[in-house]
Amino acid sequence: MSNVEHLEDLIAQLERAAEQLLADLRSVGELSPDGAATMVEDCAALATRAAAELEQLALDLRSVEANAVAPGQDSLL
C-alpha cells in the first residue's frame, strides 16, 4: 500500500469514527464517559498516524523536487 493509499485509509477510519460517534449520540442522546474517552483516544491515535504519513509524503516530495533536473538543464553527473 502506498503512502497516499495508507493516508486515505486513515482518513476513512477517522470519518467512520466520527460517524459512529454521531450515531451513538443520536440513538442514546449521550455517550458514556468511558465510551467518549475511548473514542477520543482512538481518534487521536488515528490523527497521529495520519499526521506522520502526511509528513512522510511531504519529505518524499521535497526529496524528489531536490533531485529533479530543471527542464533545459543537464544533470552534472
PDB file of N, H, CA, C and O in Angstrom:
ATOM      1  N   MET A   1       0.852  -1.171   0.000  1.00  0.00           N
ATOM      2  CA  MET A   1       0.000   0.000   0.000  1.00  0.00           C
ATOM      3  C   MET A   1       0.902   1.239   0.000  1.00  0.00           C
ATOM      4  O   MET A   1       1.827   1.340   0.805  1.00  0.00           O
ATOM      5  N   SER A   2       0.627   2.165  -0.898  1.00  0.00           N
ATOM      6  H   SER A   2      -0.124   2.083  -1.552  1.00  0.00           H
ATOM      7  CA  SER A   2       1.436   3.380  -0.984  1.00  0.00           C
ATOM      8  C   SER A   2       1.121   4.308   0.189  1.00  0.00           C
ATOM      9  O   SER A   2       0.118   4.135   0.882  1.00  0.00           O
ATOM     10  N   ASN A   3       1.995   5.295   0.397  1.00  0.00           N
ATOM     11  H   ASN A   3       2.809   5.435  -0.166  1.00  0.00           H
ATOM     12  CA  ASN A   3       1.768   6.262   1.473  1.00  0.00           C
ATOM     13  C   ASN A   3       0.447   6.993   1.284  1.00  0.00           C
ATOM     14  O   ASN A   3      -0.274   7.231   2.253  1.00  0.00           O
ATOM     15  N   VAL A   4       0.123   7.351   0.045  1.00  0.00           N
ATOM     16  H   VAL A   4       0.708   7.158  -0.742  1.00  0.00           H
ATOM     17  CA  VAL A   4      -1.122   8.066  -0.230  1.00  0.00           C
ATOM     18  C   VAL A   4      -2.317   7.172   0.101  1.00  0.00           C
ATOM     19  O   VAL A   4      -3.278   7.623   0.724  1.00  0.00           O
ATOM     20  N   GLU A   5      -2.259   5.906  -0.315  1.00  0.00           N
ATOM     21  H   GLU A   5      -1.478   5.539  -0.822  1.00  0.00           H
ATOM     22  CA  GLU A   5      -3.347   4.978  -0.028  1.00  0.00           C
ATOM     23  C   GLU A   5      -3.497   4.769   1.479  1.00  0.00           C
ATOM     24  O   GLU A   5      -4.612   4.692   1.995  1.00  0.00           O
ATOM     25  N   HIS A   6      -2.377   4.679   2.170  1.00  0.00           N
ATOM     26  H   HIS A   6      -1.471   4.741   1.750  1.00  0.00           H
ATOM     27  CA  HIS A   6      -2.416   4.500   3.621  1.00  0.00           C
ATOM     28  C   HIS A   6      -3.026   5.726   4.286  1.00  0.00           C
ATOM     29  O   HIS A   6      -3.823   5.595   5.215  1.00  0.00           O
ATOM     30  N   LEU A   7      -2.660   6.909   3.820  1.00  0.00           N
ATOM     31  H   LEU A   7      -2.012   7.015   3.065  1.00  0.00           H
ATOM     32  CA  LEU A   7      -3.228   8.146   4.356  1.00  0.00           C
ATOM     33  C   LEU A   7      -4.735   8.195   4.088  1.00  0.00           C
ATOM     34  O   LEU A   7      -5.510   8.568   4.970  1.00  0.00           O
ATOM     35  N   GLU A   8      -5.146   7.825   2.891  1.00  0.00           N
ATOM     36  H   GLU A   8      -4.517   7.522   2.175  1.00  0.00           H
ATOM     37  CA  GLU A   8      -6.573   7.798   2.566  1.00  0.00           C
ATOM     38  C   GLU A   8      -7.324   6.808   3.452  1.00  0.00           C
ATOM     39  O   GLU A   8      -8.458   7.071   3.851  1.00  0.00           O
ATOM     40  N   ASP A   9      -6.702   5.677   3.761  1.00  0.00           N
ATOM     41  H   ASP A   9      -5.780   5.463   3.437  1.00  0.00           H
ATOM     42  CA  ASP A   9      -7.310   4.686   4.651  1.00  0.00           C
ATOM     43  C   ASP A   9      -7.476   5.259   6.060  1.00  0.00           C
ATOM     44  O   ASP A   9      -8.513   5.062   6.694  1.00  0.00           O
ATOM     45  N   LEU A  10      -6.462   5.961   6.543  1.00  0.00           N
ATOM     46  H   LEU A  10      -5.620   6.121   6.028  1.00  0.00           H
ATOM     47  CA  LEU A  10      -6.551   6.573   7.869  1.00  0.00           C
ATOM     48  C   LEU A  10      -7.654   7.634   7.913  1.00  0.00           C
ATOM     49  O   LEU A  10      -8.382   7.738   8.900  1.00  0.00           O
ATOM     50  N   ILE A  11      -7.770   8.409   6.855  1.00  0.00           N
ATOM     51  H   ILE A  11      -7.178   8.325   6.053  1.00  0.00           H
ATOM     52  CA  ILE A  11      -8.831   9.421   6.776  1.00  0.00           C
ATOM     53  C   ILE A  11     -10.199   8.747   6.809  1.00  0.00           C
ATOM     54  O   ILE A  11     -11.108   9.207   7.499  1.00  0.00           O
ATOM     55  N   ALA A  12     -10.339   7.666   6.068  1.00  0.00           N
ATOM     56  H   ALA A  12      -9.600   7.292   5.507  1.00  0.00           H
ATOM     57  CA  ALA A  12     -11.613   6.936   6.059  1.00  0.00           C
ATOM     58  C   ALA A  12     -11.931   6.389   7.450  1.00  0.00           C
ATOM     59  O   ALA A  12     -13.087   6.408   7.872  1.00  0.00           O
ATOM     60  N   GLN A  13     -10.922   5.905   8.157  1.00  0.00           N
ATOM     61  H   GLN A  13      -9.983   5.890   7.814  1.00  0.00           H
ATOM     62  CA  GLN A  13     -11.140   5.400   9.514  1.00  0.00           C
ATOM     63  C   GLN A  13     -11.595   6.526  10.443  1.00  0.00           C
ATOM     64  O   GLN A  13     -12.487   6.329  11.268  1.00  0.00           O
ATOM     65  N   LEU A  14     -10.987   7.702  10.311  1.00  0.00           N
ATOM     66  H   LEU A  14     -10.262   7.862   9.641  1.00  0.00           H
ATOM     67  CA  LEU A  14     -11.403   8.852  11.117  1.00  0.00           C
ATOM     68  C   LEU A  14     -12.844   9.249  10.797  1.00  0.00           C
ATOM     69  O   LEU A  14     -13.619   9.568  11.698  1.00  0.00           O
ATOM     70  N   GLU A  15     -13.194   9.229   9.534  1.00  0.00           N
ATOM     71  H   GLU A  15     -12.564   8.969   8.801  1.00  0.00           H
ATOM     72  CA  GLU A  15     -14.569   9.567   9.145  1.00  0.00           C
ATOM     73  C   GLU A  15     -15.562   8.562   9.717  1.00  0.00           C
ATOM     74  O   GLU A  15     -16.633   8.945  10.188  1.00  0.00           O
ATOM     75  N   ARG A  16     -15.204   7.257   9.675  1.00  0.00           N
ATOM     76  H   ARG A  16     -14.334   6.947   9.292  1.00  0.00           H
ATOM     77  CA  ARG A  16     -16.081   6.242  10.243  1.00  0.00           C
ATOM     78  C   ARG A  16     -16.226   6.421  11.754  1.00  0.00           C
ATOM     79  O   ARG A  16     -17.314   6.239  12.300  1.00  0.00           O
ATOM     80  N   ALA A  17     -15.141   6.773  12.422  1.00  0.00           N
ATOM     81  H   ALA A  17     -14.257   6.921  11.979  1.00  0.00           H
ATOM     82  CA  ALA A  17     -15.202   7.004  13.870  1.00  0.00           C
ATOM     83  C   ALA A  17     -16.116   8.185  14.182  1.00  0.00           C
ATOM     84  O   ALA A  17     -16.892   8.131  15.136  1.00  0.00           O
ATOM     85  N   ALA A  18     -16.031   9.240  13.393  1.00  0.00           N
ATOM     86  H   ALA A  18     -15.401   9.283  12.619  1.00  0.00           H
ATOM     87  CA  ALA A  18     -16.892  10.406  13.598  1.00  0.00           C
ATOM     88  C   ALA A  18     -18.359  10.029  13.363  1.00  0.00           C
ATOM     89  O   ALA A  18     -19.239  10.445  14.116  1.00  0.00           O
ATOM     90  N   GLU A  19     -18.613   9.245  12.322  1.00  0.00           N
ATOM     91  H   GLU A  19     -17.898   8.907  11.710  1.00  0.00           H
ATOM     92  CA  GLU A  19     -19.983   8.804  12.045  1.00  0.00           C
ATOM     93  C   GLU A  19     -20.516   7.944  13.185  1.00  0.00           C
ATOM     94  O   GLU A  19     -21.675   8.079  13.577  1.00  0.00           O
ATOM     95  N   GLN A  20     -19.678   7.066  13.717  1.00  0.00           N
ATOM     96  H   GLN A  20     -18.736   6.956  13.399  1.00  0.00           H
ATOM     97  CA  GLN A  20     -20.083   6.210  14.825  1.00  0.00           C
ATOM     98  C   GLN A  20     -20.393   7.040  16.067  1.00  0.00           C
ATOM     99  O   GLN A  20     -21.374   6.782  16.765  1.00  0.00           O
ATOM    100  N   LEU A  21     -19.561   8.026  16.335  1.00  0.00           N
ATOM    101  H   LEU A  21     -18.765   8.235  15.768  1.00  0.00           H
ATOM    102  CA  LEU A  21     -19.781   8.900  17.475  1.00  0.00           C
ATOM    103  C   LEU A  21     -21.116   9.635  17.348  1.00  0.00           C
ATOM    104  O   LEU A  21     -21.891   9.701  18.302  1.00  0.00           O
ATOM    105  N   LEU A  22     -21.372  10.182  16.168  1.00  0.00           N
ATOM    106  H   LEU A  22     -20.743  10.128  15.393  1.00  0.00           H
ATOM    107  CA  LEU A  22     -22.638  10.875  15.941  1.00  0.00           C
ATOM    108  C   LEU A  22     -23.827   9.924  16.061  1.00  0.00           C
ATOM    109  O   LEU A  22     -24.855  10.287  16.633  1.00  0.00           O
ATOM    110  N   ALA A  23     -23.695   8.724  15.533  1.00  0.00           N
ATOM    111  H   ALA A  23     -22.860   8.429  15.068  1.00  0.00           H
ATOM    112  CA  ALA A  23     -24.778   7.737  15.620  1.00  0.00           C
ATOM    113  C   ALA A  23     -25.056   7.370  17.072  1.00  0.00           C
ATOM    114  O   ALA A  23     -26.214   7.258  17.475  1.00  0.00           O
ATOM    115  N   ASP A  24     -23.997   7.182  17.858  1.00  0.00           N
ATOM    116  H   ASP A  24     -23.057   7.273  17.530  1.00  0.00           H
ATOM    117  CA  ASP A  24     -24.176   6.857  19.278  1.00  0.00           C
ATOM    118  C   ASP A  24     -24.879   7.991  20.008  1.00  0.00           C
ATOM    119  O   ASP A  24     -25.761   7.756  20.835  1.00  0.00           O
ATOM    120  N   LEU A  25     -24.487   9.215  19.702  1.00  0.00           N
ATOM    121  H   LEU A  25     -23.771   9.406  19.030  1.00  0.00           H
ATOM    122  CA  LEU A  25     -25.105  10.362  20.367  1.00  0.00           C
ATOM    123  C   LEU A  25     -26.572  10.507  19.986  1.00  0.00           C
ATOM    124  O   LEU A  25     -27.404  10.853  20.824  1.00  0.00           O
ATOM    125  N   ARG A  26     -26.891  10.242  18.713  1.00  0.00           N
ATOM    126  H   ARG A  26     -26.215   9.961  18.031  1.00  0.00           H
ATOM    127  CA  ARG A  26     -28.279  10.373  18.250  1.00  0.00           C
ATOM    128  C   ARG A  26     -29.170   9.302  18.850  1.00  0.00           C
ATOM    129  O   ARG A  26     -30.308   9.580  19.228  1.00  0.00           O
ATOM    130  N   SER A  27     -28.667   8.084  18.939  1.00  0.00           N
ATOM    131  H   SER A  27     -27.743   7.858  18.632  1.00  0.00           H
ATOM    132  CA  SER A  27     -29.508   6.976  19.404  1.00  0.00           C
ATOM    133  C   SER A  27     -29.675   6.976  20.919  1.00  0.00           C
ATOM    134  O   SER A  27     -30.749   6.636  21.415  1.00  0.00           O
ATOM    135  N   VAL A  28     -28.669   7.338  21.640  1.00  0.00           N
ATOM    136  H   VAL A  28     -27.796   7.614  21.237  1.00  0.00           H
ATOM    137  CA  VAL A  28     -28.718   7.285  23.091  1.00  0.00           C
ATOM    138  C   VAL A  28     -28.985   8.666  23.683  1.00  0.00           C
ATOM    139  O   VAL A  28     -29.538   8.775  24.777  1.00  0.00           O
ATOM    140  N   GLY A  29     -28.607   9.691  22.987  1.00  0.00           N
ATOM    141  H   GLY A  29     -28.158   9.602  22.098  1.00  0.00           H
ATOM    142  CA  GLY A  29     -28.757  11.045  23.497  1.00  0.00           C
ATOM    143  C   GLY A  29     -27.530  11.512  24.255  1.00  0.00           C
ATOM    144  O   GLY A  29     -27.327  12.709  24.459  1.00  0.00           O
ATOM    145  N   GLU A  30     -26.736  10.580  24.658  1.00  0.00           N
ATOM    146  H   GLU A  30     -26.901   9.607  24.492  1.00  0.00           H
ATOM    147  CA  GLU A  30     -25.466  10.911  25.308  1.00  0.00           C
ATOM    148  C   GLU A  30     -24.550   9.704  25.209  1.00  0.00           C
ATOM    149  O   GLU A  30     -24.988   8.588  24.929  1.00  0.00           O
ATOM    150  N   LEU A  31     -23.315   9.944  25.435  1.00  0.00           N
ATOM    151  H   LEU A  31     -22.959  10.850  25.662  1.00  0.00           H
ATOM    152  CA  LEU A  31     -22.310   8.887  25.357  1.00  0.00           C
ATOM    153  C   LEU A  31     -21.692   8.759  26.740  1.00  0.00           C
ATOM    154  O   LEU A  31     -21.422   9.761  27.402  1.00  0.00           O
ATOM    155  N   SER A  32     -21.471   7.536  27.169  1.00  0.00           N
ATOM    156  H   SER A  32     -21.690   6.722  26.631  1.00  0.00           H
ATOM    157  CA  SER A  32     -20.878   7.343  28.493  1.00  0.00           C
ATOM    158  C   SER A  32     -19.485   7.967  28.516  1.00  0.00           C
ATOM    159  O   SER A  32     -18.825   8.048  27.480  1.00  0.00           O
ATOM    160  N   PRO A  33     -19.041   8.403  29.678  1.00  0.00           N
ATOM    161  CA  PRO A  33     -17.693   8.978  29.765  1.00  0.00           C
ATOM    162  C   PRO A  33     -16.611   8.011  29.282  1.00  0.00           C
ATOM    163  O   PRO A  33     -15.660   8.423  28.617  1.00  0.00           O
ATOM    164  N   ASP A  34     -16.756   6.732  29.613  1.00  0.00           N
ATOM    165  H   ASP A  34     -17.528   6.398  30.153  1.00  0.00           H
ATOM    166  CA  ASP A  34     -15.766   5.747  29.163  1.00  0.00           C
ATOM    167  C   ASP A  34     -15.804   5.574  27.648  1.00  0.00           C
ATOM    168  O   ASP A  34     -14.765   5.472  26.996  1.00  0.00           O
ATOM    169  N   GLY A  35     -17.020   5.543  27.098  1.00  0.00           N
ATOM    170  H   GLY A  35     -17.864   5.626  27.628  1.00  0.00           H
ATOM    171  CA  GLY A  35     -17.162   5.426  25.648  1.00  0.00           C
ATOM    172  C   GLY A  35     -16.586   6.634  24.930  1.00  0.00           C
ATOM    173  O   GLY A  35     -15.919   6.497  23.904  1.00  0.00           O
ATOM    174  N   ALA A  36     -16.846   7.818  25.473  1.00  0.00           N
ATOM    175  H   ALA A  36     -17.388   7.929  26.306  1.00  0.00           H
ATOM    176  CA  ALA A  36     -16.315   9.043  24.872  1.00  0.00           C
ATOM    177  C   ALA A  36     -14.793   9.066  24.958  1.00  0.00           C
ATOM    178  O   ALA A  36     -14.119   9.439  23.998  1.00  0.00           O
ATOM    179  N   ALA A  37     -14.255   8.668  26.103  1.00  0.00           N
ATOM    180  H   ALA A  37     -14.802   8.364  26.883  1.00  0.00           H
ATOM    181  CA  ALA A  37     -12.794   8.661  26.270  1.00  0.00           C
ATOM    182  C   ALA A  37     -12.130   7.695  25.299  1.00  0.00           C
ATOM    183  O   ALA A  37     -11.087   8.003  24.722  1.00  0.00           O
ATOM    184  N   THR A  38     -12.734   6.533  25.122  1.00  0.00           N
ATOM    185  H   THR A  38     -13.581   6.283  25.591  1.00  0.00           H
ATOM    186  CA  THR A  38     -12.192   5.546  24.178  1.00  0.00           C
ATOM    187  C   THR A  38     -12.220   6.093  22.762  1.00  0.00           C
ATOM    188  O   THR A  38     -11.250   5.957  22.017  1.00  0.00           O
ATOM    189  N   MET A  39     -13.344   6.717  22.389  1.00  0.00           N
ATOM    190  H   MET A  39     -14.132   6.828  22.994  1.00  0.00           H
ATOM    191  CA  MET A  39     -13.469   7.273  21.044  1.00  0.00           C
ATOM    192  C   MET A  39     -12.438   8.385  20.820  1.00  0.00           C
ATOM    193  O   MET A  39     -11.818   8.450  19.759  1.00  0.00           O
ATOM    194  N   VAL A  40     -12.258   9.241  21.799  1.00  0.00           N
ATOM    195  H   VAL A  40     -12.762   9.188  22.661  1.00  0.00           H
ATOM    196  CA  VAL A  40     -11.279  10.326  21.680  1.00  0.00           C
ATOM    197  C   VAL A  40      -9.873   9.758  21.542  1.00  0.00           C
ATOM    198  O   VAL A  40      -9.095  10.231  20.714  1.00  0.00           O
ATOM    199  N   GLU A  41      -9.541   8.759  22.334  1.00  0.00           N
ATOM    200  H   GLU A  41     -10.173   8.375  23.007  1.00  0.00           H
ATOM    201  CA  GLU A  41      -8.216   8.137  22.247  1.00  0.00           C
ATOM    202  C   GLU A  41      -7.997   7.489  20.888  1.00  0.00           C
ATOM    203  O   GLU A  41      -6.922   7.621  20.302  1.00  0.00           O
ATOM    204  N   ASP A  42      -9.002   6.795  20.389  1.00  0.00           N
ATOM    205  H   ASP A  42      -9.875   6.687  20.865  1.00  0.00           H
ATOM    206  CA  ASP A  42      -8.892   6.158  19.070  1.00  0.00           C
ATOM    207  C   ASP A  42      -8.695   7.200  17.972  1.00  0.00           C
ATOM    208  O   ASP A  42      -7.853   7.031  17.090  1.00  0.00           O
ATOM    209  N   CYS A  43      -9.474   8.276  18.033  1.00  0.00           N
ATOM    210  H   CYS A  43     -10.158   8.414  18.750  1.00  0.00           H
ATOM    211  CA  CYS A  43      -9.356   9.331  17.022  1.00  0.00           C
ATOM    212  C   CYS A  43      -7.990  10.026  17.114  1.00  0.00           C
ATOM    213  O   CYS A  43      -7.388  10.355  16.092  1.00  0.00           O
ATOM    214  N   ALA A  44      -7.516  10.241  18.317  1.00  0.00           N
ATOM    215  H   ALA A  44      -8.005   9.974  19.148  1.00  0.00           H
ATOM    216  CA  ALA A  44      -6.202  10.870  18.491  1.00  0.00           C
ATOM    217  C   ALA A  44      -5.097   9.984  17.913  1.00  0.00           C
ATOM    218  O   ALA A  44      -4.168  10.482  17.278  1.00  0.00           O
ATOM    219  N   ALA A  45      -5.198   8.682  18.132  1.00  0.00           N
ATOM    220  H   ALA A  45      -5.953   8.278  18.648  1.00  0.00           H
ATOM    221  CA  ALA A  45      -4.197   7.760  17.583  1.00  0.00           C
ATOM    222  C   ALA A  45      -4.245   7.761  16.059  1.00  0.00           C
ATOM    223  O   ALA A  45      -3.201   7.787  15.407  1.00  0.00           O
ATOM    224  N   LEU A  46      -5.449   7.733  15.486  1.00  0.00           N
ATOM    225  H   LEU A  46      -6.297   7.712  16.016  1.00  0.00           H
ATOM    226  CA  LEU A  46      -5.579   7.779  14.028  1.00  0.00           C
ATOM    227  C   LEU A  46      -5.038   9.090  13.470  1.00  0.00           C
ATOM    228  O   LEU A  46      -4.346   9.095  12.452  1.00  0.00           O
ATOM    229  N   ALA A  47      -5.350  10.199  14.132  1.00  0.00           N
ATOM    230  H   ALA A  47      -5.912  10.195  14.959  1.00  0.00           H
ATOM    231  CA  ALA A  47      -4.868  11.506  13.666  1.00  0.00           C
ATOM    232  C   ALA A  47      -3.347  11.584  13.743  1.00  0.00           C
ATOM    233  O   ALA A  47      -2.715  12.175  12.867  1.00  0.00           O
ATOM    234  N   THR A  48      -2.762  11.005  14.766  1.00  0.00           N
ATOM    235  H   THR A  48      -3.276  10.525  15.477  1.00  0.00           H
ATOM    236  CA  THR A  48      -1.296  10.990  14.891  1.00  0.00           C
ATOM    237  C   THR A  48      -0.676  10.189  13.753  1.00  0.00           C
ATOM    238  O   THR A  48       0.321  10.609  13.164  1.00  0.00           O
ATOM    239  N   ARG A  49      -1.266   9.036  13.445  1.00  0.00           N
ATOM    240  H   ARG A  49      -2.075   8.696  13.923  1.00  0.00           H
ATOM    241  CA  ARG A  49      -0.757   8.222  12.335  1.00  0.00           C
ATOM    242  C   ARG A  49      -0.913   8.947  11.011  1.00  0.00           C
ATOM    243  O   ARG A  49      -0.018   8.897  10.167  1.00  0.00           O
ATOM    244  N   ALA A  50      -2.055   9.627  10.818  1.00  0.00           N
ATOM    245  H   ALA A  50      -2.782   9.668  11.503  1.00  0.00           H
ATOM    246  CA  ALA A  50      -2.278  10.375   9.583  1.00  0.00           C
ATOM    247  C   ALA A  50      -1.275  11.517   9.453  1.00  0.00           C
ATOM    248  O   ALA A  50      -0.768  11.774   8.361  1.00  0.00           O
ATOM    249  N   ALA A  51      -0.987  12.199  10.551  1.00  0.00           N
ATOM    250  H   ALA A  51      -1.398  11.990  11.439  1.00  0.00           H
ATOM    251  CA  ALA A  51      -0.006  13.290  10.523  1.00  0.00           C
ATOM    252  C   ALA A  51       1.377  12.767  10.161  1.00  0.00           C
ATOM    253  O   ALA A  51       2.104  13.411   9.404  1.00  0.00           O
ATOM    254  N   ALA A  52       1.746  11.613  10.688  1.00  0.00           N
ATOM    255  H   ALA A  52       1.156  11.090  11.303  1.00  0.00           H
ATOM    256  CA  ALA A  52       3.045  11.017  10.360  1.00  0.00           C
ATOM    257  C   ALA A  52       3.114  10.644   8.881  1.00  0.00           C
ATOM    258  O   ALA A  52       4.137  10.867   8.233  1.00  0.00           O
ATOM    259  N   GLU A  53       2.038  10.080   8.349  1.00  0.00           N
ATOM    260  H   GLU A  53       1.208   9.899   8.875  1.00  0.00           H
ATOM    261  CA  GLU A  53       2.005   9.731   6.925  1.00  0.00           C
ATOM    262  C   GLU A  53       2.107  10.979   6.054  1.00  0.00           C
ATOM    263  O   GLU A  53       2.817  10.990   5.048  1.00  0.00           O
ATOM    264  N   LEU A  54       1.396  12.023   6.447  1.00  0.00           N
ATOM    265  H   LEU A  54       0.819  12.014   7.263  1.00  0.00           H
ATOM    266  CA  LEU A  54       1.432  13.269   5.692  1.00  0.00           C
ATOM    267  C   LEU A  54       2.830  13.881   5.722  1.00  0.00           C
ATOM    268  O   LEU A  54       3.308  14.384   4.705  1.00  0.00           O
ATOM    269  N   GLU A  55       3.477  13.843   6.865  1.00  0.00           N
ATOM    270  H   GLU A  55       3.089  13.435   7.691  1.00  0.00           H
ATOM    271  CA  GLU A  55       4.838  14.355   6.981  1.00  0.00           C
ATOM    272  C   GLU A  55       5.787  13.556   6.092  1.00  0.00           C
ATOM    273  O   GLU A  55       6.658  14.132   5.440  1.00  0.00           O
ATOM    274  N   GLN A  56       5.625  12.239   6.062  1.00  0.00           N
ATOM    275  H   GLN A  56       4.917  11.771   6.592  1.00  0.00           H
ATOM    276  CA  GLN A  56       6.476  11.402   5.208  1.00  0.00           C
ATOM    277  C   GLN A  56       6.249  11.721   3.735  1.00  0.00           C
ATOM    278  O   GLN A  56       7.203  11.781   2.959  1.00  0.00           O
ATOM    279  N   LEU A  57       4.995  11.927   3.347  1.00  0.00           N
ATOM    280  H   LEU A  57       4.220  11.878   3.978  1.00  0.00           H
ATOM    281  CA  LEU A  57       4.716  12.309   1.964  1.00  0.00           C
ATOM    282  C   LEU A  57       5.374  13.634   1.613  1.00  0.00           C
ATOM    283  O   LEU A  57       5.916  13.787   0.519  1.00  0.00           O
ATOM    284  N   ALA A  58       5.333  14.587   2.528  1.00  0.00           N
ATOM    285  H   ALA A  58       4.893  14.463   3.417  1.00  0.00           H
ATOM    286  CA  ALA A  58       5.961  15.890   2.291  1.00  0.00           C
ATOM    287  C   ALA A  58       7.469  15.739   2.151  1.00  0.00           C
ATOM    288  O   ALA A  58       8.077  16.359   1.279  1.00  0.00           O
ATOM    289  N   LEU A  59       8.079  14.916   3.007  1.00  0.00           N
ATOM    290  H   LEU A  59       7.586  14.412   3.716  1.00  0.00           H
ATOM    291  CA  LEU A  59       9.528  14.682   2.912  1.00  0.00           C
ATOM    292  C   LEU A  59       9.893  14.010   1.597  1.00  0.00           C
ATOM    293  O   LEU A  59      10.879  14.377   0.957  1.00  0.00           O
ATOM    294  N   ASP A  60       9.095  13.025   1.196  1.00  0.00           N
ATOM    295  H   ASP A  60       8.295  12.726   1.715  1.00  0.00           H
ATOM    296  CA  ASP A  60       9.346  12.336  -0.073  1.00  0.00           C
ATOM    297  C   ASP A  60       9.249  13.308  -1.249  1.00  0.00           C
ATOM    298  O   ASP A  60      10.066  13.264  -2.169  1.00  0.00           O
ATOM    299  N   LEU A  61       8.247  14.182  -1.210  1.00  0.00           N
ATOM    300  H   LEU A  61       7.583  14.218  -0.463  1.00  0.00           H
ATOM    301  CA  LEU A  61       8.065  15.155  -2.283  1.00  0.00           C
ATOM    302  C   LEU A  61       9.236  16.129  -2.340  1.00  0.00           C
ATOM    303  O   LEU A  61       9.732  16.448  -3.421  1.00  0.00           O
ATOM    304  N   ARG A  62       9.678  16.602  -1.172  1.00  0.00           N
ATOM    305  H   ARG A  62       9.275  16.342  -0.294  1.00  0.00           H
ATOM    306  CA  ARG A  62      10.834  17.510  -1.146  1.00  0.00           C
ATOM    307  C   ARG A  62      12.084  16.829  -1.682  1.00  0.00           C
ATOM    308  O   ARG A  62      12.892  17.462  -2.362  1.00  0.00           O
ATOM    309  N   SER A  63      12.249  15.556  -1.383  1.00  0.00           N
ATOM    310  H   SER A  63      11.592  15.042  -0.830  1.00  0.00           H
ATOM    311  CA  SER A  63      13.408  14.812  -1.861  1.00  0.00           C
ATOM    312  C   SER A  63      13.378  14.684  -3.381  1.00  0.00           C
ATOM    313  O   SER A  63      14.400  14.857  -4.045  1.00  0.00           O
ATOM    314  N   VAL A  64      12.209  14.381  -3.924  1.00  0.00           N
ATOM    315  H   VAL A  64      11.379  14.240  -3.385  1.00  0.00           H
ATOM    316  CA  VAL A  64      12.059  14.262  -5.379  1.00  0.00           C
ATOM    317  C   VAL A  64      12.343  15.606  -6.036  1.00  0.00           C
ATOM    318  O   VAL A  64      13.058  15.675  -7.036  1.00  0.00           O
ATOM    319  N   GLU A  65      11.780  16.677  -5.470  1.00  0.00           N
ATOM    320  H   GLU A  65      11.200  16.620  -4.658  1.00  0.00           H
ATOM    321  CA  GLU A  65      11.981  18.006  -6.042  1.00  0.00           C
ATOM    322  C   GLU A  65      13.449  18.432  -5.967  1.00  0.00           C
ATOM    323  O   GLU A  65      13.952  19.073  -6.890  1.00  0.00           O
ATOM    324  N   ALA A  66      14.126  18.087  -4.897  1.00  0.00           N
ATOM    325  H   ALA A  66      13.718  17.566  -4.147  1.00  0.00           H
ATOM    326  CA  ALA A  66      15.529  18.463  -4.735  1.00  0.00           C
ATOM    327  C   ALA A  66      16.425  17.749  -5.740  1.00  0.00           C
ATOM    328  O   ALA A  66      17.457  18.284  -6.145  1.00  0.00           O
ATOM    329  N   ASN A  67      16.036  16.551  -6.140  1.00  0.00           N
ATOM    330  H   ASN A  67      15.197  16.116  -5.811  1.00  0.00           H
ATOM    331  CA  ASN A  67      16.848  15.760  -7.067  1.00  0.00           C
ATOM    332  C   ASN A  67      16.433  15.930  -8.525  1.00  0.00           C
ATOM    333  O   ASN A  67      17.064  15.367  -9.418  1.00  0.00           O
ATOM    334  N   ALA A  68      15.388  16.694  -8.768  1.00  0.00           N
ATOM    335  H   ALA A  68      14.875  17.152  -8.042  1.00  0.00           H
ATOM    336  CA  ALA A  68      14.904  16.876 -10.134  1.00  0.00           C
ATOM    337  C   ALA A  68      15.800  17.852 -10.894  1.00  0.00           C
ATOM    338  O   ALA A  68      16.330  18.806 -10.325  1.00  0.00           O
ATOM    339  N   VAL A  69      15.953  17.593 -12.176  1.00  0.00           N
ATOM    340  H   VAL A  69      15.522  16.818 -12.638  1.00  0.00           H
ATOM    341  CA  VAL A  69      16.707  18.480 -13.060  1.00  0.00           C
ATOM    342  C   VAL A  69      15.696  19.374 -13.769  1.00  0.00           C
ATOM    343  O   VAL A  69      14.719  18.896 -14.346  1.00  0.00           O
ATOM    344  N   ALA A  70      15.945  20.665 -13.717  1.00  0.00           N
ATOM    345  H   ALA A  70      16.738  21.054 -13.249  1.00  0.00           H
ATOM    346  CA  ALA A  70      15.027  21.617 -14.345  1.00  0.00           C
ATOM    347  C   ALA A  70      15.014  21.418 -15.859  1.00  0.00           C
ATOM    348  O   ALA A  70      16.038  21.069 -16.447  1.00  0.00           O
ATOM    349  N   PRO A  71      13.861  21.636 -16.492  1.00  0.00           N
ATOM    350  CA  PRO A  71      13.790  21.496 -17.951  1.00  0.00           C
ATOM    351  C   PRO A  71      14.820  22.393 -18.647  1.00  0.00           C
ATOM    352  O   PRO A  71      14.974  23.564 -18.298  1.00  0.00           O
ATOM    353  N   GLY A  72      15.502  21.842 -19.608  1.00  0.00           N
ATOM    354  H   GLY A  72      15.377  20.891 -19.891  1.00  0.00           H
ATOM    355  CA  GLY A  72      16.500  22.604 -20.364  1.00  0.00           C
ATOM    356  C   GLY A  72      17.889  22.580 -19.731  1.00  0.00           C
ATOM    357  O   GLY A  72      18.839  23.128 -20.290  1.00  0.00           O
ATOM    358  N   GLN A  73      18.006  21.946 -18.567  1.00  0.00           N
ATOM    359  H   GLN A  73      17.234  21.501 -18.113  1.00  0.00           H
ATOM    360  CA  GLN A  73      19.315  21.852 -17.914  1.00  0.00           C
ATOM    361  C   GLN A  73      19.740  20.396 -17.872  1.00  0.00           C
ATOM    362  O   GLN A  73      18.917  19.493 -17.721  1.00  0.00           O
ATOM    363  N   ASP A  74      21.055  20.184 -18.011  1.00  0.00           N
ATOM    364  H   ASP A  74      21.724  20.917 -18.134  1.00  0.00           H
ATOM    365  CA  ASP A  74      21.581  18.836 -17.955  1.00  0.00           C
ATOM    366  C   ASP A  74      22.039  18.513 -16.543  1.00  0.00           C
ATOM    367  O   ASP A  74      22.432  19.402 -15.789  1.00  0.00           O
ATOM    368  N   SER A  75      21.988  17.251 -16.196  1.00  0.00           N
ATOM    369  H   SER A  75      21.668  16.528 -16.809  1.00  0.00           H
ATOM    370  CA  SER A  75      22.484  16.801 -14.918  1.00  0.00           C
ATOM    371  C   SER A  75      23.999  16.876 -14.927  1.00  0.00           C
ATOM    372  O   SER A  75      24.621  16.679 -15.971  1.00  0.00           O
ATOM    373  N   LEU A  76      24.604  17.158 -13.777  1.00  0.00           N
ATOM    374  H   LEU A  76      24.098  17.318 -12.929  1.00  0.00           H
ATOM    375  CA  LEU A  76      26.053  17.246 -13.677  1.00  0.00           C
ATOM    376  C   LEU A  76      26.707  15.869 -13.644  1.00  0.00           C
ATOM    377  O   LEU A  76      27.914  15.753 -13.856  1.00  0.00           O
ATOM    378  N   LEU A  77      25.950  14.864 -13.391  1.00  0.00           N
ATOM    379  H   LEU A  77      24.970  14.958 -13.219  1.00  0.00           H
ATOM    380  CA  LEU A  77      26.536  13.516 -13.313  1.00  0.00           C
ATOM    381  C   LEU A  77      26.213  12.720 -14.546  1.00  0.00           C
ATOM    382  O   LEU A  77      26.622  11.564 -14.659  1.00  0.00           O
TER     383      LEU A  77
END
